[in-house]
Amino acid sequence: MGTGKKKKEPVSGTKKELVIIARPVVTLDQVKGDERKKNLLALFNLLTDKGGIYEKTLNYLLYWFKSEKGIDMGYNFVMLGDVPYSRELHEDLVALLYLGLLETTPTKKIRITNEGREFLQKVGYDTALLEKVKEALEEYWPKATTIDAQIELETTRRATMAARRRRRRSLFGL
């Protein structure tokens, strides 16, 4: 005879599944032959004294370069609401981070590494394109810093709220 209890079934949507996404491994030799990645690395080299840049801000910059100045660094953008996004840019950033040519700061800004600078000196890049980028960067950098500041404020606010929740839980024994 049964106990009268039913075995609990998981509520739909609460199961966690492991999703494996296969990505090809990127090598330094492949980056040597990829003008888009080399030019992106050269842009980060221009940003060295700026302390890095958030990925979201970089999307804005490259979108402005393409749509307003006609400077195409090889990325296609879609608008998610009012925010430009490029999947190709994200994939290139992941590849350059994986190879150690770029790094993230503790605040999640992306910047070039010493290895990235050395690699760039060895393989070169499109200097004519980067001259145009340098001029556009001077014009658009003030707008970009406001986006970076907004991201930093959001990040700080989230961290503060999380700390308050943790403190509240510990006070009430939750």
C-alpha positions, 0 to 999 in steps of 0.5 A: 500500500502506498503512503499517499504521498506523490513524488514531486515533479519539477515545475516546468522551466526549473530544469537546468541543462548544460548547453555546449557550444562548439567554437573553433580554437583561434591561433595567433597565426589566424589573427595574423591573417585577419585584418579585422582583428589586427585593426581592432587590436590597433584601436585598443592600442590607441586607447592605451592611455584611456584605461580601457573601454567597456564592450558596450561602449566599443559597440557604440564607437564602432557603430558611430564610426561606420554610420556617421563617418563612413569608417568601416572596420568590418563589423555589422550592427543590429540595434537592440532597442537603442543600443548597437550590437555586433556579434562579430565584434563580440566574437573577435573580442573573445578570441583576442582575450583568449589569446592574451592579446587583450585583457579585462580590468577588475572593473570589466573594461577591456584593454590591450596587453603588452603581448598584444602591443608586441604582436601588433608591432610584428604583424602590422595593421592598416595605418591609413584606416587607423589614421581615420579612426584616430581622428574620429576617436578624438571627436567621439571620445567625449560621448563614449566616456559618458556611456562608460560612466553610465555603465560604471554607475549601474555596476556600482549601484548593483554591487551596493544593492547586492551587498545590502541584500547580503547584509539583510539576509545575515541580520535576519538569519536567512 
